[in-house]
Amino acid sequence: MAPRVDPNAGTYVEMEGVMEVRYSSEKVDWQKAPEDFIHFQARMTEIPENFCQKDKRTTVQAYFHCLVCDCHLKSLRPLCDHVRGNKHVRKVFMKKRQILGLPLEQQNAPKVKKLKKETPRVDVGQTLRQRLQECGEPVLGLEYVTEFVNPDNPSDHPLYTCRLEGCKSAWGTSHDMQNHVKKTKHHRCFFRKMFPADSRLGGLTSADILKMAAEYEEEEGGSEVRDYEVILLVCEYQKYMELRDRTAVRRRVINIGVGRVGGTERERKDCEE
């Protein structure tokens, strides 16, 4: 069994490859090769306090180097404190497991709770047009999108719906609608509307649909000449408030996890309508 680390008993390491004794000198003739600490402690019954003191004649100075922590220790007291430190002990433990071919983490070790990344804030005050002008992906079917604004309060952010058959659940902020009109589902619904007799659409992959959308938009002149005027604008207070309340319900349902941990039957229906 390897000796247990105990600086008071002269044991600083319990295996090779953890620490070295190194020597530096201004004179080439006096330079020495490093020595693994396991061999050093075996031949040294006691390390003198002045072991790391520089020899004025030869300019040789000994120091301790921790291989697992990659740091120098230039006197005995820091060496004793270092080998007892939690960081060093953990790194030695990991090295030992690596040498033995064991998993780097204990199987039953408690899992460290990861901090949840904050969701980036989205500026919902931007219009869909503003968002899509910076979008490099193909966008089709804007003539089926409706923009709702609050005539009583122009500072309220706009809301949107998509009237394409198959896109019934697509409504929300400009951020929501931007994500919707770029997705395969919307593109597929658009092509089904445009080419109802084309039976191939149902069997196309997402990559196929994306390629088809990019080619279609390019044939229409590309994103540079995309017509945003086809987006239907509705300035009615009642309709705006209905859609805003509906969006707020969906946000609440998403946050509490409808169908898993909560949400009322009424809220589920509101989201499905």
Disulfide bonds with the S-S distance in Angstrom:
none
